[in-house]
């Protein structure tokens, strides 16, 4: 059974008949990234060395030091999901992971303007001359490349604590549907079938407030008051590029409470301006 069929089945089990079609119409495909084993096709790696153009310096955060290579993806090996990603070349995600800090690491996230240099997304088009480079010596915690495999899954929208916000974005169900959407059994099954730890595109899952709304409120509008329609128009411009939840299988210096989300506008995605991606972080 496909993940979409599984989600449709969950909806039919838990939701009133009149809401099933509405809810399932909101499902989105995403590319799930999982640790590769055995004969799995490899689509990318966590950690490892970076293939960079010779004239490109290793990404660094001014005043703090070099960023760690978090993830590298072979775009040609990725299946088609919601995002119109390049069909060739490589995507590299760099992040300041805190290993260079003697005590408390600085806040990471573009909702803090002082943290804008803490991450970088680099796109290297196919045919670009590159060389394989080790991380700078200051980064003592170096993770050998951990292979990842990619597959398509379907993802479900998260029902936020703010019921009015969900109604404004997805339509207003009746009282019985609202109770069903909040039901613990429905939510527990979605945890099992409709959410991935690492994914490209699709609906994000956030342990706190809806992360797309945080992006609009605190990154784009920098906390300035905006109306509901303004926020919804802004949210519609953005796409989830990468979601990375805590991963206990990796050697990355990532902690066990950091949920990371990179977003990019539809226009920047089409123009391959990945350097304009924005990062948010939530803690459990």
C-alpha positions in Angstrom: 0.0 0.0 0.0 1.4 3.4 -0.9 1.7 6.2 1.7 -1.0 8.1 0.0 -3.4 5.2 0.2 -2.5 4.8 3.8 -3.3 8.4 4.5 -6.6 8.3 2.6 -7.5 5.2 4.7 -6.7 7.0 7.9 -8.9 9.9 6.8 -11.8 7.6 6.0 -11.5 5.9 9.4 -11.3 9.1 11.5 -13.0 12.0 9.6 -16.6 12.7 8.7 -17.5 11.7 5.2 -17.9 15.3 4.0 -14.4 16.2 5.1 -12.4 13.3 3.7 -12.2 14.6 0.2 -11.3 18.1 1.4 -8.6 16.8 3.7 -7.1 14.3 1.2 -7.0 17.1 -1.4 -4.4 18.8 0.8 -1.9 15.9 0.7 1.4 16.7 -0.9 4.2 14.4 -2.2 7.7 14.8 -0.7 11.0 13.1 -1.2 12.0 11.2 2.0 15.7 10.9 2.8 16.6 7.8 4.8 19.8 6.1 5.7 20.8 3.8 2.9 21.4 0.1 3.6 22.3 -2.9 1.5 21.6 -2.4 -2.2 19.7 0.9 -1.7 20.4 3.5 -4.4 22.4 6.4 -3.0 21.0 9.9 -3.6 23.2 11.9 -1.2 25.2 11.9 2.0 25.2 13.4 5.5 28.5 14.8 6.4 31.6 13.8 4.5 33.8 16.0 2.2 32.4 18.7 -0.1 32.8 18.9 -3.8 33.2 22.7 -4.4 34.4 24.8 -7.3 38.1 25.7 -6.9 37.4 29.4 -6.5 34.7 29.0 -3.9 35.9 29.3 -0.3 34.5 27.0 2.3 31.4 28.6 3.7 31.9 30.3 7.1 30.0 32.5 9.5 31.8 35.7 10.1 32.9 36.0 13.7 32.2 32.3 14.5 34.1 30.2 12.0 33.5 27.6 9.2 30.2 25.9 8.7 29.9 22.1 8.8 28.7 20.2 5.7 25.4 18.9 6.8 24.0 17.3 3.7 24.9 16.9 0.0 22.4 15.7 -2.6 22.9 14.3 -6.1 19.9 16.0 -7.9 20.0 13.4 -10.7 19.4 10.6 -8.2 16.3 12.2 -6.6 12.8 11.1 -7.5 10.2 13.7 -8.6 8.3 15.1 -5.6 6.4 18.3 -5.1 9.5 20.6 -5.7 10.8 21.3 -9.1 14.3 20.6 -8.1 17.1 20.6 -10.7 17.5 17.3 -12.5 21.3 17.5 -12.4 24.0 19.0 -10.3 24.5 18.9 -6.5 22.9 20.7 -3.6 25.0 21.2 -0.5 23.6 22.3 2.9 26.1 23.9 5.3 25.3 24.7 9.0 27.0 26.1 12.0 26.5 23.2 14.4 28.0 24.7 17.6 31.0 22.5 17.9 33.4 25.5 17.8 31.7 27.1 20.9 33.3 26.7 24.2 30.0 26.9 26.1 26.6 28.0 24.8 26.1 28.0 21.1 24.5 31.0 19.5 20.9 30.9 18.3 20.5 29.5 14.8 17.6 30.6 12.7 16.8 33.4 10.3 14.1 34.7 12.7 17.1 36.1 14.5 18.7 38.6 12.0 22.1 38.2 13.7 22.1 34.5 12.7 21.7 34.9 8.9 25.3 33.7 8.4 24.8 30.5 10.3 23.8 28.4 7.2 24.3 28.3 3.5 22.7 26.3 0.7 25.0 25.9 -2.4 23.9 24.7 -5.8 26.7 23.3 -8.0 25.4 22.9 -11.6 26.3 19.8 -13.6 29.6 20.3 -15.5 31.0 22.8 -13.0 34.7 22.0 -12.3 35.0 20.9 -8.7 37.5 19.4 -6.3 36.8 17.3 -3.2 37.7 19.2 -0.1 38.0 18.2 3.5 36.4 20.4 6.1 38.7 23.1 7.6 40.9 21.9 10.4 39.0 24.0 13.0 36.1 21.6 12.7 37.3 18.8 14.9 34.1 16.7 14.7 34.3 15.4 11.1 31.7 12.8 10.1 32.5 10.3 7.4 30.0 10.5 4.6 26.8 8.6 5.6 24.9 7.5 2.5 21.2 8.4 2.0 18.5 6.9 -0.2 15.5 8.8 -1.5 11.9 7.8 -2.1 8.5 9.5 -2.6 6.1 9.7 0.3 2.9 11.7 0.8 2.6 14.1 3.6 -0.4 15.5 5.5 -1.1 19.0 6.7 -0.6 19.7 10.4 -3.6 20.9 12.3 -2.2 23.8 14.4 -3.3 24.9 17.9 -4.7 28.0 16.4 -8.0 26.7 14.9 -8.7 30.0 13.2 -5.4 29.9 11.3 -6.1 26.4 10.0 -9.6 27.5 8.9 -8.3 30.5 7.1 -5.7 28.4 5.2 -7.7 25.2 4.5 -11.4 26.1 4.8 -13.7 25.9 7.8 -15.1 22.5 8.7 -18.1 22.0 11.0 -17.8 21.3 14.7 -17.8 17.5 14.2 -15.0 17.7 11.7 -13.0 20.0 14.0 -13.3 17.5 16.8 -12.2 14.7 14.5 -9.2 16.7 13.2 -8.1 17.2 16.8 -8.7 13.6 17.9 -5.6 11.9 19.4 -6.2 8.7 17.5 -6.1 10.6 14.1 -3.0 12.5 15.1 -1.2 9.4 16.4 -1.8 7.6 13.1 -0.5 10.6 11.2 2.7 10.5 13.3 3.2 6.9 12.0 2.3 7.4 8.3 2.2 11.1 7.3 5.4 12.5 8.6 9.1 12.0 7.7 12.2 12.9 9.7 14.0 14.2 6.7 12.2 15.3 3.5 12.4 17.6 0.5 9.1 19.4 -0.1 5.7 18.4 1.1 4.0 19.5 4.4 6.4 20.2 7.3 5.8 18.9 10.8 6.6 21.2 13.6 6.6 20.4 17.4 5.6 23.9 18.3 3.7 26.6 16.2 3.1 26.1 12.4 6.6 26.7 11.0 5.3 28.3 7.8 3.5 30.9 9.9 6.7 31.6 11.9 8.5 32.1 8.6 6.1 34.8 7.5 5.7 36.5 10.8 9.3 36.5 12.1 11.5 36.2 9.1 9.8 38.0 6.2 7.9 40.6 8.4 10.4 40.5 11.3 7.7 40.5 13.9 5.8 43.5 12.6 2.0 43.1 12.8 0.4 41.8 9.7 -3.2 40.9 8.9 -4.3 37.3 8.3 -4.7 37.7 4.5 -1.2 39.3 4.3 0.3 36.3 6.1 -1.5 33.8 4.0 -0.3 35.5 0.8 3.2 35.4 2.0 3.0 31.8 3.1 1.8 30.9 -0.4 5.1 32.2 -1.9 7.3 29.7 0.1 8.1 26.1 -0.3 9.7 23.7 2.2 13.1 22.9 0.8 14.4 20.6 3.5 13.1 19.4 6.8 15.6 17.7 9.2 14.4 16.3 12.5 16.6 14.8 15.2 18.4 11.8 13.9 19.8 9.3 16.4 21.5 7.2 13.7 23.9 9.9 12.4 27.3 11.1 13.6 26.4 14.7 12.8 26.8 17.1 15.7 23.1 17.8 15.7 21.7 17.3 19.2 18.4 15.5 19.9 16.0 18.5 20.1 16.7 20.6 17.0 14.1 20.5 14.3 15.5 22.4 11.2 13.6 23.7 8.3 15.0 25.4 5.1 12.4 27.3 3.0 12.7 28.9 -0.4 10.3 31.0 -2.5 8.8 29.5 -5.6 10.5 32.2 -7.7 14.0 31.6 -6.2 13.5 27.8 -6.6 12.7 28.3 -10.3 15.7 30.6 -10.8 18.0 28.2 -8.8 18.8 30.9 -6.3 19.3 28.5 -3.4 21.6 30.9 -1.6 18.4 32.8 -0.7 16.9 29.9 1.3 15.9 30.7 4.8 16.3 28.5 7.9 14.1 28.2 11.0 14.6 26.0 14.0 12.3 24.7 16.6 13.0 22.7 19.7 11.0 19.9 21.2 
